[in-house]
């Protein structure tokens, strides 16, 4: 992206937006980022980018879609249901993919159900843990003022929305 300041054309480094709607009637565009399962510092990048693009007149608003709080909580139970449904040989294959220090705890578990619970907990935390992009992490950045002065539309997909689609 280029911008002109005091009649001098400058290159501006910016992250490529996931989706951008450009209007051909002179209105500013709209930027959309989908942060479903990245590391949470990606929000810093997105919000700074929205702010910068808004200030130079490229966008009128920024939109972020992410996991809502109830979906973030529900993911652990989805993992639990999956690992508890596995045949013993399949559960053993899953256990083999777990690293220490969790592996020792799983192997010491008394029952297959306890092992399934532990594997599910480890897998859910490693894939959708607290350091990934979700609603609470996004709001913490908004509360600190990131993204200002760009108008923002924030969408957190909730567990109930997913259940309605089944």
PyMOL commands that set and color helices and strands:
alter all, ss='L'
color gray80, all
select helices_A, chain A and resi 41-55+69-84+88-96+102-108+112-128+135-143+159-164
alter helices_A, ss='H'
color red, helices_A
select strands_A, chain A and resi 2-5+8-11+19-21+29-35+59-67+151-157
alter strands_A, ss='S'
color yellow, strands_A
deselect
rebuild
show_as cartoon
